Amino acid sequence: MTYVIAQPCIDVKDKSCVDECPVDCIYEGERSLYIHPDECIDCGACEPVCPVEAIFYEDDVPEEWAEYYTYNVDFFDELGSPGGAAKLGNTGRDHPAVAALPPQNQDVEL
């Protein structure tokens, strides 16, 4: 089981969750953040600090964003398991479905 970052994070990337993650498993894409499903220890530290409520436990992802579980998993197909997001920095890419979306969350104030 793992946590999943859904649509509200796209084009926001506040990174409060990154600061809270004790195992450095939240990776940065060009437009969104992604939680590595094999590196996440299911501690839940990321969820309450997300200012846009984009992080959900895998079984609790709202139906409207159910595909984001797959997006998060698929994001790491090419990337693999680098063993820590901080040393990698922005990967410069996103899941193709995320990359294809029009600009999101332009009215979000953090």
Secondary structure, DSSP 4 states (H G I P E B T S, - for coil): --EEE-GGGTTT---HHHHH-TT--EEE-SS-EEE-TTT-----SSGGG-TT--EEEGGG--GGGTHHHHHHHHHHHHH---S-STTT-B-S---HHHHTSPP--TT---
